[in-house]
């Protein structure tokens, strides 16, 4: 008997459909793995991090501009306080020079005798 019975033909058809579905699922899994591999490439990760940082920086700058618009006096005071904090040492040196008046003189000694008197600014 060369002809298949209807039950055998139906079983073969279903087996072929299951095989095609399995191969399609396998292809989808391979595609997903390749997409994941591309996402985890260092260049892609770096680009995503850079984009996120730019976006966050833009948001912070926008918030800062809004805060200055709402409270210009407070913002100016904060900037002035920061500037004074940054230049505090040069300002203290300048104040010390102004308060002392004349610069101090320092005597250089060489081999136990005075060689020169030089002007030293503190």
N, C-alpha and C positions, 0 to 999 in steps of 0.2 A: 504494500500500500504506500504509494508515493505522496499522495495528498495528505496534508495535515488535517487533523480534526479541528473543528471550530474552537474547541477549548484550548488546544495547543497554539493555534494561530493567535488567539486572544492573549494568551500568556506571553507569547513572544512579542506581541505589540506592546503590552504593558511593560515588559522588561526593557524594550527599546526606549520607551518613554522615560522610564526610571533612569536608565543609563544617560539619556540626553539631559535630564534634569540634574543628575549628579555632576556631569561634566560642566553644565552651566554654573552650578553652585561653586565648583572648583575654580572656574574662570573668574567668577565674582570675587572669590577669596584671594586669588592671585592679584587681581586689580586693586583690591583693598590694601593688600600688603605693599604693593608698589606705591600707592598713594601715600600710605603711612611712611614709607621709606623716604619719599620726596619731602614730606613735611618735616621729617627729623634730620634732614641734611643741615650741616652747620650754617651754610649760607642762607637757607630758608629761615632757620631759627633766628639768626642775626638780623635778617631783614624784618621779621615779625617783631623782634624786640625793639629795633630802631623805630618802627612805625608806632608801636605802643608808647615809647618814650616821647616821640614828637607829639603825639596826641595828648599825652598827659601834660607835657610842658605847655602846650597851647592852652589847655584848660586852666592850668595854674596862672598863666599870664593873663588870661581873660578874667579870672577871679580877682587878681591883683588890681587890674585896671578898674574893675567895678568897685572894689573897696576904696581905691583912691578917689574915685568920683563921688562916692557917698561921704567920705570923711577926709577932705583935702588937708585940713589942719593937723589931724592926727598922723596922716601919712608923712607930711612934711616934718613933723616933730620926730617921727621914727627915723627918717632918713638923716636928719641932723644929728640925732643921738648916735646912729651908726657911724657917721663920718667922724664925730668926736672920739668915739671909741677906737677907730682905726688909727687916728693921728694923735693919740694921747701921749705917746712917748716923745715925739718931736715937740709937742706943745709944752710938755713938762720941762724939757731941756731949754726951750726958749724962755719959759717963765723963770727958770733958775738963772739963766744968763742975765735977764732983765733985772732980777732982784739983787744979784751980787754986784752988778755994775761992771767993775773992771775985771778983765780975765786974770787968772792966777798965773804967777811966774814959777817956773820949775827950773831948778839948777841941776845941770848934768855933771856928774862926777866921773872922772876917769883916773884910775890909778891913784886914788886918794887926793886929788886936787881938783879944783873947780876949773872947768874948761870953758863952758859957755852958759849963758843964761838964755833960755828960750821961752817964748810966750806960748802958753798952753791954754786952749779953750776947752772947757769941760762940757 
